[in-house]
Amino acid sequence: MNTDTRALAMKPHLLLIPSPVELFGHVTLVESYDTTGYVGCHALVALRDSPGVTVAVITTSKHHQMQLDTALSTGNLIAFWGTLLTNPPTPLGGTWTVSVYGNIASIILYNFS
């Protein structure tokens, strides 16, 4: 065990905090929820820099949902800052088949026209 690994082992809480990342892509689907345990939405995003890879963005922010809806309807590129979730909520049950990002700090909607 090297010095960095030992230092982290003594501070397990540091291992539980994933770093936010910025990803770019096109929104291909938006689904909103108003269930007993969750009010919000998720969007599927086809990543620009990883062709063939789709991820989900899940948020309870109405403002972020509006941006995701706009991106879906216009086809414009988005960027989002979020954290990869290890145990994301499944509002209608089931399991996720894509990586899910939450704790969304920012969504940028690009219009290049």
HUVEN-V766606 format. One record per pair of residues at least 24 apart in sequence whose ideal C-beta (glycine too) atoms are under 8 Angstrom apart, sorted by sequence separation. I is the first residue (numbers start at 1). J is the second residue. D is the distance in whole Angstrom. If there is no record, write none. Layout:
i: {I & I}
j: {J & J}
d: {D & D}
This chain:
i: {23 & 24 & 41 & 80 & 81 & 24 & 40 & 43 & 57 & 81 & 23 & 28 & 80 & 81 & 41 & 58 & 79 & 80 & 43 & 79 & 80 & 43 & 48 & 78 & 79 & 25 & 58 & 78 & 58 & 78 & 79 & 23 & 56 & 77 & 78 & 32 & 45 & 76 & 77 & 76 & 30 & 45 & 74 & 76 & 77 & 76 & 74 & 30 & 71 & 30 & 68 & 70 & 56 & 64 & 67 & 27 & 30 & 56 & 58 & 67 & 29 & 55 & 56 & 57 & 58 & 59 & 61 & 64 & 27 & 28 & 54 & 55 & 56 & 57 & 58 & 26 & 27 & 55 & 56 & 57 & 59 & 55 & 58 & 57 & 26 & 42 & 26 & 57 & 26 & 27 & 38 & 40 & 25 & 26 & 37 & 24 & 25 & 38 & 24 & 37 & 44 & 24 & 23 & 35 & 22 & 23 & 35 & 22 & 33 & 42 & 22 & 23 & 33 & 21 & 20 & 21 & 20 & 21 & 20 & 21 & 19 & 18 & 18 & 18 & 23 & 21 & 20 & 20}
j: {47 & 48 & 65 & 104 & 105 & 49 & 65 & 68 & 82 & 106 & 49 & 54 & 106 & 107 & 68 & 85 & 106 & 107 & 71 & 107 & 108 & 72 & 77 & 107 & 108 & 55 & 88 & 108 & 89 & 109 & 110 & 55 & 88 & 109 & 110 & 65 & 78 & 109 & 110 & 110 & 65 & 80 & 109 & 111 & 112 & 112 & 111 & 68 & 109 & 69 & 107 & 109 & 96 & 104 & 107 & 68 & 72 & 98 & 100 & 109 & 72 & 98 & 99 & 100 & 101 & 102 & 104 & 107 & 71 & 72 & 98 & 99 & 100 & 101 & 102 & 71 & 72 & 100 & 101 & 102 & 104 & 101 & 104 & 104 & 75 & 91 & 76 & 107 & 77 & 78 & 89 & 91 & 77 & 78 & 89 & 77 & 78 & 91 & 78 & 91 & 98 & 79 & 79 & 91 & 79 & 80 & 92 & 80 & 91 & 100 & 81 & 82 & 92 & 81 & 81 & 82 & 82 & 83 & 83 & 84 & 83 & 83 & 84 & 86 & 101 & 101 & 103 & 105}
d: {6 & 4 & 5 & 6 & 4 & 6 & 7 & 4 & 6 & 4 & 8 & 7 & 7 & 8 & 7 & 7 & 8 & 5 & 8 & 7 & 7 & 7 & 7 & 6 & 4 & 8 & 6 & 6 & 7 & 6 & 7 & 7 & 8 & 8 & 7 & 7 & 7 & 6 & 4 & 5 & 7 & 7 & 8 & 5 & 7 & 7 & 7 & 5 & 5 & 6 & 7 & 6 & 6 & 6 & 5 & 6 & 5 & 5 & 6 & 5 & 7 & 5 & 7 & 8 & 7 & 7 & 7 & 5 & 4 & 7 & 5 & 5 & 5 & 5 & 5 & 7 & 4 & 7 & 7 & 8 & 5 & 6 & 8 & 6 & 7 & 8 & 8 & 8 & 6 & 6 & 5 & 8 & 7 & 7 & 7 & 6 & 7 & 4 & 7 & 7 & 7 & 5 & 7 & 5 & 6 & 6 & 7 & 7 & 4 & 7 & 5 & 8 & 7 & 7 & 5 & 7 & 6 & 8 & 5 & 7 & 7 & 5 & 5 & 8 & 7 & 8 & 7 & 6}
